[in-house]
Amino acid sequence: MPLSALVAKSARATVHPIYQFHAATVPASTSAVANPHSLLPNSSLMRIIFAGTPDFAVASLRAAAQRHEVVAVYTQPDRPAGRGRGLTPSPVKLEATARGIPVFQPPTLRSPEALATLRSLDADLMVVVAYGLILPKAVLAAPTHGCWNVHASLLPRWRGAAPIQRAIEAGDTETGVCLMQMEAGLDTGPVLLSQRIEIGEQETGGQLHDRLAALGAQVLSDGLGLLRAGIRPVAQPQPAEGVTYAHKLDKAQARLDWAQSAQELARRVRAFNPWPVAEAILAGERVRLHGAVALELAHQQPPGTLLAASKQGIDIACGQGALRVRVLQRAGGKAITAADYLNARRDLPALR
């Protein structure tokens, strides 16, 4: 289909922008409008500033750099990491450096100097993916098309820092990615494009992270392709209902309370894998739990009581049901199966 026909078709679209991808076409259910004032010649590349820091953002940086000119990458300053606590660059910085893209690491974007530098880049668009710094209004307005954000949830559910883990912890059965036009509020901007996926019954935070990172890059790539073709997705305001916040994770939240239900604890074990990793007292010692499932098991034992153990797992009484621990880690050790743990705990003969 010719581009002019696609533009005309997309201008009439009114449905919500949750879509399937179709090669060489505008997504059939994408809300979009033709904007002749933003048409870019096919021979020209959009000038993009990319801002991101962790692994999650790397796939989106690659997507942006594939068909466009990333004129600069903004990322968090190098941080101490590892046993030696040496300064370590972010994954996004490593990717940008490998591609020869200039890297900026200001501690803030609020200073006049930082704003002047950003404006001097003369960008068409700024793409933000898990950057970690607040963008002032002046920065949001600097690029020609403002700032886009790739967010790992179906907004307005799970605004904030840890949407992937909070979705699993809450027992959500689906999640997704939103491409959002940024504004001053925390993840409050209108949604340009989105895509949803199901959450697997035993999916961990790490596994879902990787799937959403790839999906986010795909959604971003599609949005950038539309914009370059002069087709701007219609920004859909987020509904006022259904707003939830995904508060930042910390290690204290990883400590499990056996008085909770087995279902709740199993979700937390999955959500907090690979970080901060759930912790609990098991047979008198603190261990980290890497894999566990909930059992609908009736019992009269106090929470925390070891009910049974075999090579299939170690069953622990919860406030409701029991948690079967399958993979765990002792202090100073590596993650091992329940069978290996039992072989190391010869002081637990009654559980064999």
KOLVEXMAR-737031 format. One record per residue (C-alpha): x, y negated, z; residue in one letter; residue number from 0. Coordinates in nm, 3 decimals, decimal comma. Layout:
LUMMAR         X         Y         Z   aa     i
LUMMAR         X         Y         Z    A   NUM
...
//
This chain:
LUMMAR         X         Y         Z   aa     i
LUMMAR     0,000     0,000     0,000    M     0
LUMMAR     0,143    -0,346    -0,090    P     1
LUMMAR     0,248    -0,570     0,197    L     2
LUMMAR    -0,015    -0,830     0,102    S     3
LUMMAR    -0,287    -0,568     0,137    A     4
LUMMAR    -0,148    -0,459     0,473    L     5
LUMMAR    -0,149    -0,818     0,594    V     6
LUMMAR    -0,510    -0,867     0,483    A     7
LUMMAR    -0,615    -0,540     0,643    K     8
LUMMAR    -0,441    -0,614     0,971    S     9
LUMMAR    -0,591    -0,963     0,986    A    10
LUMMAR    -0,938    -0,805     1,007    R    11
LUMMAR    -0,845    -0,556     1,279    A    12
LUMMAR    -1,005    -0,613     1,618    T    13
LUMMAR    -0,945    -0,293     1,813    V    14
LUMMAR    -0,718    -0,261     2,117    H    15
LUMMAR    -0,352    -0,214     2,016    P    16
LUMMAR    -0,303     0,143     2,132    I    17
LUMMAR    -0,191     0,321     1,822    Y    18
LUMMAR    -0,028     0,608     1,643    Q    19
LUMMAR     0,278     0,548     1,427    F    20
LUMMAR     0,256     0,589     1,050    H    21
LUMMAR     0,564     0,563     0,831    A    22
LUMMAR     0,576     0,257     0,606    A    23
LUMMAR     0,232     0,133     0,713    T    24
LUMMAR     0,088    -0,100     0,968    V    25
LUMMAR    -0,053     0,122     1,247    P    26
LUMMAR    -0,420     0,169     1,165    A    27
LUMMAR    -0,550     0,066     1,509    S    28
LUMMAR    -0,307    -0,218     1,570    T    29
LUMMAR    -0,458    -0,561     1,626    S    30
LUMMAR    -0,252    -0,797     1,414    A    31
LUMMAR    -0,277    -1,121     1,222    V    32
LUMMAR    -0,089    -1,251     0,922    A    33
LUMMAR     0,118    -1,554     1,014    N    34
LUMMAR     0,256    -1,719     0,699    P    35
LUMMAR     0,458    -1,963     0,907    H    36
LUMMAR     0,655    -1,677     1,066    S    37
LUMMAR     0,726    -1,481     0,748    L    38
LUMMAR     1,092    -1,395     0,718    L    39
LUMMAR     1,250    -1,317     0,379    P    40
LUMMAR     1,324    -0,948     0,343    N    41
LUMMAR     1,688    -1,034     0,290    S    42
LUMMAR     1,715    -1,209     0,624    S    43
LUMMAR     1,758    -1,047     0,964    L    44
LUMMAR     1,585    -1,161     1,279    M    45
LUMMAR     1,826    -1,307     1,531    R    46
LUMMAR     1,758    -1,126     1,857    I    47
LUMMAR     1,888    -1,175     2,209    I    48
LUMMAR     1,864    -0,850     2,404    F    49
LUMMAR     1,849    -0,848     2,786    A    50
LUMMAR     1,868    -0,520     2,975    G    51
LUMMAR     2,078    -0,329     3,224    T    52
LUMMAR     2,012     0,043     3,300    P    53
LUMMAR     2,002     0,359     3,090    D    54
LUMMAR     1,633     0,304     3,020    F    55
LUMMAR     1,716    -0,003     2,808    A    56
LUMMAR     1,986     0,155     2,589    V    57
LUMMAR     1,747     0,320     2,342    A    58
LUMMAR     1,566    -0,011     2,293    S    59
LUMMAR     1,895    -0,191     2,229    L    60
LUMMAR     1,977     0,066     1,962    R    61
LUMMAR     1,634     0,017     1,806    A    62
LUMMAR     1,675    -0,361     1,799    A    63
LUMMAR     2,023    -0,338     1,647    A    64
LUMMAR     1,923    -0,086     1,381    Q    65
LUMMAR     1,749    -0,330     1,145    R    66
LUMMAR     1,806    -0,670     1,303    H    67
LUMMAR     2,092    -0,892     1,415    E    68
LUMMAR     2,144    -0,874     1,790    V    69
LUMMAR     2,339    -1,196     1,840    V    70
LUMMAR     2,398    -1,144     2,213    A    71
LUMMAR     2,332    -0,904     2,497    V    72
LUMMAR     2,254    -1,024     2,849    Y    73
LUMMAR     2,305    -0,775     3,131    T    74
LUMMAR     2,364    -0,770     3,506    Q    75
LUMMAR     2,718    -0,840     3,632    P    76
LUMMAR     2,942    -0,537     3,686    D    77
LUMMAR     2,867    -0,371     4,022    R    78
LUMMAR     3,074    -0,154     4,260    P    79
LUMMAR     2,993     0,212     4,203    A    80
LUMMAR     3,132     0,560     4,261    G    81
LUMMAR     3,352     0,684     4,542    R    82
LUMMAR     3,619     0,426     4,468    G    83
LUMMAR     3,359     0,145     4,460    R    84
LUMMAR     3,526     0,001     4,153    G    85
LUMMAR     3,342    -0,251     3,939    L    86
LUMMAR     3,135    -0,060     3,684    T    87
LUMMAR     2,970    -0,204     3,371    P    88
LUMMAR     2,603    -0,137     3,306    S    89
LUMMAR     2,499     0,122     3,045    P    90
LUMMAR     2,369    -0,162     2,828    V    91
LUMMAR     2,704    -0,342     2,845    K    92
LUMMAR     2,885    -0,025     2,739    L    93
LUMMAR     2,652     0,017     2,440    E    94
LUMMAR     2,683    -0,348     2,339    A    95
LUMMAR     3,061    -0,341     2,367    T    96
LUMMAR     3,079    -0,029     2,152    A    97
LUMMAR     2,875    -0,211     1,887    R    98
LUMMAR     3,084    -0,527     1,905    G    99
LUMMAR     2,796    -0,740     2,032    I   100
LUMMAR     2,888    -1,039     2,253    P   101
LUMMAR     2,793    -0,976     2,618    V   102
LUMMAR     2,686    -1,237     2,873    F   103
LUMMAR     2,657    -1,157     3,245    Q   104
LUMMAR     2,541    -1,470     3,427    P   105
LUMMAR     2,432    -1,422     3,790    P   106
LUMMAR     2,131    -1,643     3,713    T   107
LUMMAR     1,958    -1,795     3,413    L   108
LUMMAR     1,840    -2,099     3,607    R   109
LUMMAR     2,154    -2,310     3,570    S   110
LUMMAR     2,172    -2,578     3,297    P   111
LUMMAR     2,487    -2,413     3,163    E   112
LUMMAR     2,319    -2,073     3,125    A   113
LUMMAR     2,019    -2,229     2,950    L   114
LUMMAR     2,240    -2,430     2,714    A   115
LUMMAR     2,434    -2,118     2,617    T   116
LUMMAR     2,118    -1,922     2,550    L   117
LUMMAR     1,965    -2,200     2,340    R   118
LUMMAR     2,284    -2,230     2,135    S   119
LUMMAR     2,230    -1,873     2,010    L   120
LUMMAR     1,936    -1,999     1,802    D   121
LUMMAR     1,740    -1,675     1,844    A   122
LUMMAR     1,414    -1,583     1,676    D   123
LUMMAR     1,321    -1,357     1,966    L   124
LUMMAR     1,446    -1,236     2,304    M   125
LUMMAR     1,378    -0,873     2,396    V   126
LUMMAR     1,385    -0,788     2,767    V   127
LUMMAR     1,400    -0,429     2,894    V   128
LUMMAR     1,464    -0,368     3,266    A   129
LUMMAR     1,699    -0,665     3,285    Y   130
LUMMAR     1,673    -0,735     3,657    G   131
LUMMAR     1,681    -1,116     3,651    L   132
LUMMAR     1,385    -1,355     3,654    I   133
LUMMAR     1,350    -1,558     3,335    L   134
LUMMAR     1,263    -1,926     3,395    P   135
LUMMAR     0,996    -2,090     3,177    K   136
LUMMAR     1,265    -2,274     2,981    A   137
LUMMAR     1,423    -1,942     2,882    V   138
LUMMAR     1,086    -1,791     2,791    L   139
LUMMAR     1,025    -2,082     2,554    A   140
LUMMAR     1,373    -2,097     2,400    A   141
LUMMAR     1,346    -1,839     2,117    P   142
LUMMAR     1,117    -1,914     1,823    T   143
LUMMAR     0,881    -1,626     1,909    H   144
LUMMAR     0,940    -1,634     2,283    G   145
LUMMAR     1,032    -1,323     2,482    C   146
LUMMAR     0,903    -0,968     2,449    W   147
LUMMAR     0,922    -0,712     2,728    N   148
LUMMAR     0,914    -0,332     2,706    V   149
LUMMAR     0,743    -0,208     3,024    H   150
LUMMAR     0,707     0,158     3,124    A   151
LUMMAR     0,342     0,168     3,224    S   152
LUMMAR    -0,008     0,106     3,092    L   153
LUMMAR    -0,055    -0,246     3,220    L   154
LUMMAR    -0,204    -0,380     3,439    P   155
LUMMAR    -0,140    -0,056     3,629    R   156
LUMMAR     0,206    -0,041     3,785    W   157
LUMMAR     0,343    -0,386     3,736    R   158
LUMMAR     0,685    -0,417     3,896    G   159
LUMMAR     1,017    -0,243     3,941    A   160
LUMMAR     0,942     0,133     3,960    A   161
LUMMAR     0,642     0,216     3,739    P   162
LUMMAR     0,769     0,558     3,631    I   163
LUMMAR     0,818     0,697     3,981    Q   164
LUMMAR     0,503     0,536     4,124    R   165
LUMMAR     0,288     0,689     3,851    A   166
LUMMAR     0,408     1,039     3,942    I   167
LUMMAR     0,387     0,971     4,315    E   168
LUMMAR     0,025     0,856     4,280    A   169
LUMMAR    -0,075     1,165     4,084    G   170
LUMMAR    -0,148     0,984     3,757    D   171
LUMMAR    -0,210     1,220     3,467    T   172
LUMMAR    -0,105     0,973     3,199    E   173
LUMMAR     0,118     0,671     3,156    T   174
LUMMAR     0,281     0,493     2,865    G   175
LUMMAR     0,468     0,191     2,738    V   176
LUMMAR     0,351    -0,163     2,674    C   177
LUMMAR     0,516    -0,424     2,454    L   178
LUMMAR     0,426    -0,749     2,625    M   179
LUMMAR     0,461    -1,119     2,545    Q   180
LUMMAR     0,636    -1,248     2,856    M   181
LUMMAR     0,505    -1,531     3,071    E   182
LUMMAR     0,601    -1,669     3,411    A   183
LUMMAR     0,410    -1,408     3,618    G   184
LUMMAR     0,546    -1,064     3,710    L   185
LUMMAR     0,444    -0,837     3,419    D   186
LUMMAR     0,126    -1,040     3,368    T   187
LUMMAR     0,171    -1,129     3,001    G   188
LUMMAR    -0,065    -1,024     2,721    P   189
LUMMAR    -0,002    -0,686     2,560    V   190
LUMMAR     0,104    -0,677     2,194    L   191
LUMMAR     0,130    -0,301     2,141    L   192
LUMMAR     0,104     0,004     2,364    S   193
LUMMAR     0,125     0,381     2,351    Q   194
LUMMAR     0,016     0,638     2,607    R   195
LUMMAR     0,140     0,987     2,692    I   196
LUMMAR     0,039     1,260     2,936    E   197
LUMMAR     0,248     1,328     3,246    I   198
LUMMAR     0,347     1,694     3,277    G   199
LUMMAR     0,227     1,881     3,584    E   200
LUMMAR     0,585     1,949     3,697    Q   201
LUMMAR     0,755     1,654     3,526    E   202
LUMMAR     1,019     1,474     3,731    T   203
LUMMAR     1,097     1,106     3,742    G   204
LUMMAR     1,409     1,166     3,538    G   205
LUMMAR     1,230     1,362     3,268    Q   206
LUMMAR     0,952     1,106     3,235    L   207
LUMMAR     1,211     0,826     3,234    H   208
LUMMAR     1,380     0,977     2,929    D   209
LUMMAR     1,055     1,025     2,739    R   210
LUMMAR     0,937     0,671     2,810    L   211
LUMMAR     1,274     0,523     2,717    A   212
LUMMAR     1,246     0,686     2,374    A   213
LUMMAR     0,882     0,584     2,340    L   214
LUMMAR     0,964     0,227     2,440    G   215
LUMMAR     1,228     0,208     2,168    A   216
LUMMAR     0,976     0,337     1,915    Q   217
LUMMAR     0,711     0,082     2,016    V   218
LUMMAR     0,968    -0,199     2,008    L   219
LUMMAR     1,094    -0,094     1,665    S   220
LUMMAR     0,741    -0,095     1,530    D   221
LUMMAR     0,666    -0,436     1,679    G   222
LUMMAR     0,985    -0,585     1,538    L   223
LUMMAR     0,904    -0,441     1,197    G   224
LUMMAR     0,562    -0,604     1,201    L   225
LUMMAR     0,700    -0,940     1,310    L   226
LUMMAR     0,966    -0,941     1,042    R   227
LUMMAR     0,697    -0,866     0,783    A   228
LUMMAR     0,499    -1,168     0,903    G   229
LUMMAR     0,237    -0,958     1,083    I   230
LUMMAR     0,206    -1,059     1,446    R   231
LUMMAR     0,016    -0,819     1,674    P   232
LUMMAR    -0,272    -0,990     1,851    V   233
LUMMAR    -0,182    -1,046     2,216    A   234
LUMMAR    -0,449    -0,882     2,432    Q   235
LUMMAR    -0,485    -1,036     2,782    P   236
LUMMAR    -0,453    -0,782     3,059    Q   237
LUMMAR    -0,780    -0,702     3,238    P   238
LUMMAR    -0,826    -0,844     3,586    A   239
LUMMAR    -0,934    -0,503     3,717    E   240
LUMMAR    -0,699    -0,214     3,785    G   241
LUMMAR    -0,391    -0,411     3,887    V   242
LUMMAR    -0,139    -0,212     4,093    T   243
LUMMAR     0,222    -0,283     4,186    Y   244
LUMMAR     0,516    -0,044     4,159    A   245
LUMMAR     0,736    -0,154     4,446    H   246
LUMMAR     1,109    -0,096     4,425    K   247
LUMMAR     1,240     0,241     4,546    L   248
LUMMAR     1,471     0,274     4,845    D   249
LUMMAR     1,628     0,566     5,028    K   250
LUMMAR     1,408     0,527     5,336    A   251
LUMMAR     1,101     0,617     5,127    Q   252
LUMMAR     1,261     0,949     5,034    A   253
LUMMAR     1,221     1,093     5,385    R   254
LUMMAR     0,929     1,333     5,380    L   255
LUMMAR     0,674     1,365     5,658    D   256
LUMMAR     0,543     1,721     5,683    W   257
LUMMAR     0,215     1,587     5,823    A   258
LUMMAR     0,123     1,473     5,473    Q   259
LUMMAR    -0,052     1,710     5,234    S   260
LUMMAR     0,152     1,950     5,023    A   261
LUMMAR     0,018     1,786     4,707    Q   262
LUMMAR     0,144     1,444     4,816    E   263
LUMMAR     0,485     1,580     4,912    L   264
LUMMAR     0,527     1,776     4,589    A   265
LUMMAR     0,455     1,461     4,389    R   266
LUMMAR     0,713     1,267     4,588    R   267
LUMMAR     0,976     1,536     4,531    V   268
LUMMAR     0,914     1,508     4,156    R   269
LUMMAR     0,894     1,128     4,153    A   270
LUMMAR     1,219     1,079     4,349    F   271
LUMMAR     1,423     1,315     4,130    N   272
LUMMAR     1,697     1,219     4,037    P   273
LUMMAR     1,693     0,916     4,271    W   274
LUMMAR     1,668     0,861     4,562    P   275
LUMMAR     1,591     1,237     4,604    V   276
LUMMAR     1,344     1,350     4,869    A   277
LUMMAR     1,485     1,444     5,212    E   278
LUMMAR     1,340     1,654     5,493    A   279
LUMMAR     1,429     1,858     5,800    I   280
LUMMAR     1,427     2,228     5,715    L   281
LUMMAR     1,517     2,492     5,973    A   282
LUMMAR     1,689     2,233     6,188    G   283
LUMMAR     1,901     2,065     5,920    E   284
LUMMAR     1,843     1,772     5,689    R   285
LUMMAR     1,835     1,874     5,324    V   286
LUMMAR     1,755     1,708     4,994    R   287
LUMMAR     1,473     1,858     4,790    L   288
LUMMAR     1,518     1,872     4,413    H   289
LUMMAR     1,233     2,104     4,324    G   290
LUMMAR     0,912     2,205     4,502    A   291
LUMMAR     0,550     2,297     4,432    V   292
LUMMAR     0,234     2,267     4,641    A   293
LUMMAR     0,052     2,579     4,759    L   294
LUMMAR    -0,319     2,584     4,845    E   295
LUMMAR    -0,245     2,793     5,153    L   296
LUMMAR    -0,460     2,794     5,467    A   297
LUMMAR    -0,264     2,813     5,793    H   298
LUMMAR    -0,283     2,712     6,158    Q   299
LUMMAR     0,083     2,620     6,204    Q   300
LUMMAR     0,217     2,275     6,296    P   301
LUMMAR     0,355     2,068     6,006    P   302
LUMMAR     0,719     2,152     5,940    G   303
LUMMAR     0,691     2,519     6,040    T   304
LUMMAR     0,865     2,766     5,809    L   305
LUMMAR     0,594     3,007     5,700    L   306
LUMMAR     0,776     3,241     5,462    A   307
LUMMAR     1,086     3,266     5,247    A   308
LUMMAR     1,191     3,469     4,946    S   309
LUMMAR     1,388     3,423     4,627    K   310
LUMMAR     1,080     3,246     4,488    Q   311
LUMMAR     1,108     2,971     4,749    G   312
LUMMAR     1,079     2,860     5,109    I   313
LUMMAR     0,724     2,785     5,224    D   314
LUMMAR     0,682     2,504     5,477    I   315
LUMMAR     0,359     2,414     5,657    A   316
LUMMAR     0,220     2,071     5,572    C   317
LUMMAR    -0,072     1,870     5,704    G   318
LUMMAR    -0,275     2,037     5,432    Q   319
LUMMAR    -0,146     2,340     5,243    G   320
LUMMAR     0,220     2,437     5,219    A   321
LUMMAR     0,518     2,318     5,019    L   322
LUMMAR     0,727     2,582     4,843    R   323
LUMMAR     1,085     2,452     4,814    V   324
LUMMAR     1,262     2,600     4,513    R   325
LUMMAR     1,576     2,387     4,474    V   326
LUMMAR     1,752     2,206     4,759    L   327
LUMMAR     2,084     2,058     4,861    Q   328
LUMMAR     2,270     2,077     5,192    R   329
LUMMAR     2,485     1,791     5,318    A   330
LUMMAR     2,806     1,773     5,118    G   331
LUMMAR     2,696     2,048     4,881    G   332
LUMMAR     2,538     2,077     4,540    K   333
LUMMAR     2,181     2,160     4,445    A   334
LUMMAR     2,111     2,534     4,486    I   335
LUMMAR     1,815     2,769     4,457    T   336
LUMMAR     1,615     2,879     4,758    A   337
LUMMAR     1,764     3,228     4,720    A   338
LUMMAR     2,118     3,091     4,746    D   339
LUMMAR     2,019     2,881     5,045    Y   340
LUMMAR     1,882     3,185     5,226    L   341
LUMMAR     2,203     3,375     5,157    N   342
LUMMAR     2,392     3,091     5,325    A   343
LUMMAR     2,151     3,074     5,622    R   344
LUMMAR     2,205     3,414     5,783    R   345
LUMMAR     2,066     3,268     6,104    D   346
LUMMAR     1,714     3,295     5,961    L   347
LUMMAR     1,652     3,674     5,961    P   348
LUMMAR     1,285     3,639     6,047    A   349
LUMMAR     1,218     3,468     5,716    L   350
LUMMAR     1,355     3,741     5,488    R   351
//
